[in-house]
Amino acid sequence: METKRVKDLMLSLDEYAVVPDHATMLEALEALDRAQAKVPPGRQPHRAVLVVDKNRKVVGKVGQLAFLKALEPKYMFLGDLKMLARAGVSEEFIDSMMESLNFWRDRLPDICSAACDLKVKDIMHPVEENIDEKATLMEGLHKIIMWQTLSLLVTRQGEVVGILRLSDLFDEMSGYIRRIKG
């Protein structure tokens, strides 16, 4: 375990769903479907799409929560709800804001139809967290915990070559724990 490196567990960009920043949400979902079909046996399914700029540089990620939040664009007006809660804003106040903004008043087919054409650059989460492919899995574990993220971009000489996912790291660590006790 101590000798395993991030590159031993990462998924390469070729194995992951990647779309250009001008792609629509529908195109991102289709890319996710194509990538899901290629998931090797024993690996967790993909839960996000990486977004690249015109130079093929990874600039963001659209995860499941971002896809769902995009169905109701008014969430952008609220900002970061976790930050509001930490600042002491009550749940009742947040609920009243949501009520006054008329969240989820449209019909589901209308909401989904409008979401199809949203650009991923408008709903993505910018990605800056990364780790070198030669780093140990323990370093990867540390960074995922410290940054409280579901994945880390994996780099080689400063260029993104893959992604280290929490789900794969969890599977690896839980297997290691079982082997130690077994």
C-alpha positions as CSV (number, residue, x, y, z in Angstrom):
1,M,0.0,0.0,0.0
2,E,2.8,2.4,0.9
3,T,4.3,2.0,-2.6
4,K,1.1,2.6,-4.5
5,R,1.0,6.0,-6.3
6,V,-1.8,8.2,-7.4
7,K,-1.2,7.1,-11.0
8,D,-2.0,3.5,-10.0
9,L,-5.5,4.4,-9.0
10,M,-6.4,7.4,-11.2
11,L,-8.6,7.3,-14.3
12,S,-6.9,8.8,-17.3
13,L,-8.6,11.6,-19.2
14,D,-9.3,9.2,-22.0
15,E,-11.4,7.1,-19.7
16,Y,-13.3,10.0,-18.3
17,A,-16.2,12.2,-19.6
18,V,-14.7,15.4,-21.0
19,V,-16.5,18.2,-22.8
20,P,-15.5,21.6,-24.1
21,D,-16.6,24.7,-22.1
22,H,-19.1,25.6,-24.8
23,A,-20.9,22.3,-24.6
24,T,-24.5,22.2,-23.5
25,M,-25.8,20.4,-20.4
26,L,-27.4,17.8,-22.7
27,E,-24.1,17.2,-24.5
28,A,-22.4,16.8,-21.1
29,L,-25.0,14.2,-20.0
30,E,-24.4,12.4,-23.3
31,A,-20.6,12.4,-22.8
32,L,-21.3,11.0,-19.3
33,D,-23.4,8.2,-20.7
34,R,-20.6,7.3,-23.2
35,A,-18.0,7.3,-20.4
36,Q,-20.2,5.2,-18.2
37,A,-20.4,2.5,-20.9
38,K,-16.6,2.2,-20.8
39,V,-16.1,2.0,-17.0
40,P,-13.9,-1.1,-16.3
41,P,-15.4,-3.9,-14.2
42,G,-14.9,-3.3,-10.5
43,R,-14.7,0.5,-10.8
44,Q,-17.2,3.0,-9.6
45,P,-19.4,4.8,-12.1
46,H,-18.5,8.4,-13.1
47,R,-20.3,11.1,-11.3
48,A,-19.0,14.1,-13.1
49,V,-17.9,15.6,-16.4
50,L,-14.6,17.5,-16.8
51,V,-14.8,20.8,-18.7
52,V,-11.9,21.9,-20.9
53,D,-11.2,25.2,-22.6
54,K,-10.1,25.7,-26.2
55,N,-6.6,24.6,-25.4
56,R,-7.8,21.4,-23.9
57,K,-6.9,22.6,-20.4
58,V,-9.2,21.3,-17.7
59,V,-11.0,24.4,-16.2
60,G,-13.9,22.9,-14.3
61,K,-16.1,20.0,-13.3
62,V,-19.9,19.4,-13.5
63,G,-20.9,16.9,-10.9
64,Q,-24.3,15.4,-10.1
65,L,-25.3,18.2,-7.8
66,A,-24.3,20.9,-10.3
67,F,-26.5,19.1,-12.9
68,L,-29.5,19.2,-10.5
69,K,-28.9,22.8,-9.4
70,A,-28.9,23.8,-13.0
71,L,-32.5,22.7,-13.3
72,E,-33.4,25.7,-11.1
73,P,-31.2,28.6,-12.3
74,K,-32.5,30.8,-9.5
75,Y,-30.1,29.1,-7.1
76,M,-27.4,31.3,-8.5
77,F,-29.2,34.3,-6.9
78,L,-28.8,32.7,-3.4
79,G,-25.0,32.2,-3.5
80,D,-23.4,29.7,-1.3
81,L,-26.0,28.4,1.1
82,K,-23.4,26.7,3.3
83,M,-21.6,30.0,3.7
84,L,-24.9,31.7,4.6
85,A,-25.6,29.0,7.2
86,R,-22.1,29.4,8.7
87,A,-22.7,33.1,8.9
88,G,-25.7,32.6,11.0
89,V,-28.5,33.0,8.5
90,S,-31.4,30.9,9.7
91,E,-33.0,28.0,7.8
92,E,-36.4,29.9,8.1
93,F,-34.9,32.9,6.4
94,I,-33.4,30.8,3.6
95,D,-36.7,29.1,3.1
96,S,-38.5,32.4,2.9
97,M,-36.0,33.6,0.2
98,M,-36.7,30.4,-1.7
99,E,-40.4,31.0,-1.4
100,S,-40.2,34.6,-2.6
101,L,-38.1,33.6,-5.6
102,N,-40.8,31.1,-6.6
103,F,-38.4,28.1,-6.8
104,W,-39.7,25.0,-8.6
105,R,-42.9,26.6,-9.8
106,D,-42.5,25.5,-13.4
107,R,-43.5,22.1,-14.7
108,L,-40.8,19.5,-14.8
109,P,-40.8,19.1,-18.6
110,D,-40.4,22.8,-19.0
111,I,-37.5,22.9,-16.5
112,C,-35.7,20.0,-18.1
113,S,-36.2,21.4,-21.6
114,A,-34.7,24.8,-20.6
115,A,-31.8,23.1,-18.9
116,C,-30.8,21.1,-22.0
117,D,-29.3,24.3,-23.6
118,L,-27.4,25.6,-20.6
119,K,-23.7,25.9,-21.2
120,V,-21.5,23.8,-18.9
121,K,-19.2,26.9,-18.4
122,D,-22.2,28.5,-16.6
123,I,-22.9,25.6,-14.3
124,M,-19.4,24.1,-13.7
125,H,-17.4,24.3,-10.6
126,P,-13.9,25.7,-11.3
127,V,-11.3,23.1,-10.5
128,E,-7.9,24.0,-9.1
129,E,-7.1,21.2,-6.7
130,N,-4.6,18.8,-8.1
131,I,-2.0,16.2,-7.2
132,D,1.1,14.9,-9.0
133,E,0.8,11.4,-10.4
134,K,3.8,10.3,-8.5
135,A,2.4,11.3,-5.1
136,T,1.5,8.4,-2.7
137,L,-2.1,7.4,-2.2
138,M,-1.7,8.7,1.4
139,E,-1.0,12.1,0.0
140,G,-4.0,11.8,-2.2
141,L,-6.1,10.8,0.8
142,H,-4.8,13.7,2.7
143,K,-5.6,16.2,0.0
144,I,-9.1,14.9,-0.6
145,I,-9.9,15.1,3.1
146,M,-8.3,18.5,3.5
147,W,-10.1,20.0,0.5
148,Q,-13.3,18.0,1.1
149,T,-13.6,17.3,-2.5
150,L,-14.9,14.3,-4.5
151,S,-11.9,14.2,-6.9
152,L,-8.5,15.6,-7.6
153,L,-7.0,16.4,-11.0
154,V,-3.9,14.4,-11.5
155,T,-0.9,16.1,-13.2
156,R,2.3,15.1,-14.9
157,Q,4.8,17.9,-15.3
158,G,2.0,20.4,-14.7
159,E,-0.4,19.0,-17.3
160,V,-3.6,17.2,-16.3
161,V,-3.5,13.6,-17.2
162,G,-6.3,12.1,-15.1
163,I,-8.5,12.2,-12.1
164,L,-8.3,10.6,-8.7
165,R,-11.8,10.0,-7.4
166,L,-12.9,9.7,-3.8
167,S,-15.0,6.6,-4.7
168,D,-11.9,4.8,-6.0
169,L,-9.8,5.8,-3.1
170,F,-12.5,4.7,-0.7
171,D,-12.6,1.3,-2.4
172,E,-8.9,1.0,-2.2
173,M,-8.7,1.9,1.5
174,S,-11.6,-0.2,2.5
175,G,-10.1,-3.2,0.7
176,Y,-6.8,-2.5,2.5
177,I,-8.5,-2.4,5.9
178,R,-10.2,-5.7,5.1
179,R,-7.0,-7.4,4.0
180,I,-5.2,-6.3,7.2
181,K,-7.9,-7.8,9.4
182,G,-8.4,-10.8,7.2
